[in-house]
């Protein structure tokens, strides 16, 4: 049987023998393997299956020699002697077989899971999985003092971290609660260490962190006494190193409490405990000391601190503060020296040229693009902007003080700036010089100063021309304003202020479509230009494109949330769109910003009156009267309201005020007398009518009431007043006849002229009646509210009518539109109503100083 298996193995090996060819495939043979090791084909191996089914495959383990076999005798398989293994059916030598006379160590066999004591029925289990799962890991014993201390320390650290995170998001109260809880846990930790006998291992860093965080959170929540106590605990503990620096925090709290002497004391104590090695920290503390001295008004001490800083480590803020101190004490020469020091402070900023690519190296260009807008470059830009702001502010502050005139002072500052690294600020200082002339109302000097920029570079020329256009626009010299607006646009087409001024000059010429185009272009150049958006809304309203105007003002309201002008325009637009409720809502918002605006109050009263809510209308009209008691329309409405509600006595005070405002208008005095008459005070009414007759002797209504009152009261003056009344009426009739005859003669002349021209052009003839009707309509449409009211008030009861013939309804009907037709609200404030011809220089948003 063994020979048979051996032969089969040899045959399979021979099947894998290939003859070499001339061109051998270098990739062949990778999929070939010895069939001896092919265990998957053993089921199809006839010889192997036959050997398995014979008694040879079912023999028990050999324990002695087996006589009568083809193999012969072999020794026992022990670990201490060499043994000759039985060749397998596949021709593979058995594990542990003798090869080349050397025995293989048995450790290799045992490591693979085999054993020499293998018994019948045992399974192959090299990993020992039959023994079940491994026992679980031994858990930590949390009951030990060491483990409890570690857990408590972790909780304290977590609470400190949570407190800091809460502070970073603005939850100051939560941060304080976490800090307090961390303090309680830390004290419990200290007690536990002492109980366990490990008091010498107390974590001082953890205690310091807890106390410092608690003090900071107290300060953030403005609980200053508690914060000072916590800082004091840290400072007094000698075990904490460098705790003296916290006296700076204590000094800051005293500054917030305005305890400036204590703040100075603690700043100096902190300064004494900080070594000279920390130069930057010492400079900052010195700067704080100088600022506190300024707040105390001790400018000499502040100057000492600032001068020391400028000599040791100069910086922009300290240089500016030093100029302020010299300005406060009025030292001209030292102001000049300080300004020169401020100009020469090094900023430590690299040149902007390094951000400009100068070659075709792609790698360097990529680096430049990466750093062009990184955090460092942004910080450099912000520092440069801050320096320019301080220099400009200092120059504008000291220019009027360092010389006899501000112009000379500005010239000195300009010369100093031109010789420094901030040479581009010189032109801005020149423009500020012109602005100073404007503030002093010296327009000619301002114009002359701005005209000097016409030959300079485009940016400065555009700014100067923009301001000149604005000045001429305010002076209503629209031709010059238009000229300089064009010049500003030519110098810089992307200057939104120049485009706005150009649009304004077109607006006043009533070319609203073109004005809208300029405003749109300004918005394309600068989408945040609120003046252009406001003026575009006004232009759309002029063009009766109310929805587009509403859209403009709603966008503007999203930018300027508290602008009363914008909200007033929205209210006016909703009123034009016949939505009074929305108009009322917006006017209420206007009053939430400007509580005492009389025009907004009066307008709100008008809207409520149109809605039929008399009580609300009265409330807002009366508030308007309280803040501005000279508005005739409001006075008229209030007087009519009291007459309608049968409180004539209260109406008298309003009509008397109207009499004071318009003493030449007889209607107000007649209304005062009428109120006395309606209230039954005939004697006072008679005196009032007599006074009116002395001032206006030809007033027919006054004479009629005098006749009636004298007749009813049985006075002797009745005949005198009756005679005067006849004379006045006769003179009035003669006057009316003259006017009527004059009109008839003029109409005859027109008819004759029309008849003469009819022979030439017959198609243009119109009837006289039609012409008269057109004129009448025109006269009616142009009549003012005051004339309609006068006509109504003149219709007082005749001599044969009772005193109460003129009912309150007639008085109320004469009240028409107390505010009158409203144009756009002035952009400069909601203080007066704008008439039809008054909008150019008050409604349009102009730019005086382009940024």
Secondary structure, 3 states (H helix, E strand, C coil): CHHHHHHHHHHHHHHCCCCCCCCCCCCCCCCCCCHHHCHHHHHHCHHHHHHHHCHHHHCCCCCCCCCCCCCCCCCCCCCCCCCCCCCCCCCCCCCCCCECCECCCCHHHHHCCCCCCCCCCCCCCCCCHHHCCCCCCCCCCCCCHHHHHHHHHHHHHHHHHHHHHHHHCCCHHHHHHHHHHHHHHHHHHHHHHHHHCCHHHCCHHHHHHHHHHHHHHHHHCCCHHHHHHHHHHHHHCCCCCCHHHHHHHHHHHHHHCCCHHHHHHHHHHHHHHCCCCCHHHHHHHHHHHHHHHHHCCCHHHHHHHHHHHHHHCCCHHHHHHHHHHHHHHCCHHHHHHHHHHHHCCCCCCCCHHHHCCCCCCHHHHHHHHHHCCCHHHHHHHHHHHHHHHHHHHHHHHHHHHHCCCHHHHHHHHHHHHHCCCCCCHHHHHHHHHHHHHHHCCCHHHHHHHHHCCCCCCHHHHHHHHHHHHHHHHHCCCHHHHHHHHHHHHHHCCCCHHHHHHHHHHHHHCCCHHHHHHHHHHHHHHCCCCHHHHHHHHHHHHHCCCHHHHHHHHHHHHHHCCCCHHHHHHHHHHHHHCCCHHHHHHHHHHHHHHCCCCHHHHHHHHHHHHHCCCHHHHHHHHHHHHHHCCCCHHHHHHHHHHHHHCCCHHHHHHHHHHHHHHCCCCHHHHHHHHHHHHHCCCHHHHHHHHHHHHHHCCCCHHHHHHHHHHHHHHCCCCHHHHHHHHHHHHHHHHHHHHHHHHHHHHHHHHHHHHHHHHHCCCHHHCCCHHHHHHHHHHHHHHHCCHHHHHHHHHHCCCCCCCCHHHCCHHHHHHCCCCCCCCCCCCCCCCCCCCCCCCCCHHHHCCCCCCCC
